């Protein structure tokens, strides 16, 4: 049975999440909001998304979706869950995305939804970059 809809207080995109097994504290490595590529489509091999949620109650099923904003095209959806024993709890939900294919450049967003309702979103860009043609001497 789903619990009370939580409040999303943060969504972070990064290259790695390290979790201390004893304390459950997390270290986020290489936080980013831009993916540079020389061509599209491109494949981004690995990224993590962490959403911090509070003010929930019980077990709350979540959907994490990555969407191209201009076309509203979803490129991937993953399910997760936040567990709350009290509305004062903060649940940090971490998901790993592997081999994401971006068909076009432009603005994207990670969206976090519960019961079909948007709790929060984090924008990021896939940008064309020129190949570095200068060599170090």
Secondary structure, 3 states (H helix, E strand, C coil): CECECCEEEEEEEEEEEEECCCCCCEEEEEECCEEEECCCCEEEEEEEEEEEEECCEEEEEEEEEEEECCCCEEEEEEEEEEEECCCCCEEEEEEEEEEEEECCCEEEEEEEEECCEEEEEEEEEEEECCCCCCCCC
